């Protein structure tokens, strides 16, 4: 069986956290780090949680809801819904 990095994400509970470099490495978003931070600032991407002084991460459930919202928006704009 092929085991990819995104398969690991699929197995995480919604309450888990994922760091920025993991999101980029697993290609959970098509964005660079700079674009993700810009979208967070604009309210177009879920805000992260500060876990400690040096660790900022996103909750997996927030990323999944964002992905779902993007797919719904994309499908409705194409008339697929």
N, C-alpha and C positions, 0 to 999 in steps of 0.2 A: 504494500500500500504506500502511495506517495504521501509523505508527511511534509507539509509546507509550513512556513511561519504563520500564514493566515489561518491555517487549520488550528494552530495553537490558540489564536485569538477567539475562534469560534467555540472553543472548549472552556473559555474563561467565564466565570459567573459575572452578571451585570455589576456586582459590587466590587469587582477587582479593579485595579488601577493599571494604567499603561502610560509609559513615559513617551515623550515626544520622539526620541530616536527610535523607539520600537514602532511607533505609528508610521514613521517614514520608512524604516527598514522593511516592514511588512506590507507597505503600500496600501494601508487602510484608507488613505486619502491621496488624491493626486497632487497634493500641495507640498511645497517646500516648507521648512521651518518658519521662514520669514512670512510666508503667506498665511500659515496657520495662525501665527501671532497677530497678524493684521486682521484676520477674520474674527478672532476672539475679541479684539478691541472694537470691531464694528458690530458685534453681536451676531455674527453669521456662523459662528462655530462655538461649540460648548466651552465654557470657561474651565480652566484646570483647577485642581485643588492643590494647595501648598501643604505638602505632607511634613516637610521639615525645612530648615534654612536652605538646604541645597537640593531639595527634591520637590519637583512640581510634576503632577501626573493628572491624567484624565480618567474619569470613571468609565469603564467599559460600556455600561448601560447608556451613558450619555452619548458615546460615540455611535453605538448601534441605533439609538433614536435619531441622531443626526443623519446617519446613512439612510435610514428608512424614509425620513422626511425628504431627503434629496431625491431618492428613487420615486417617491410619490409625486413630487413636483415635476420631475423629468417626464414621468409617464403621463401625467395629466396635461402637460404642455404639448405632448405628441398625440393626445387623444386616446391613450391606451387604457385609461381607467374606466 
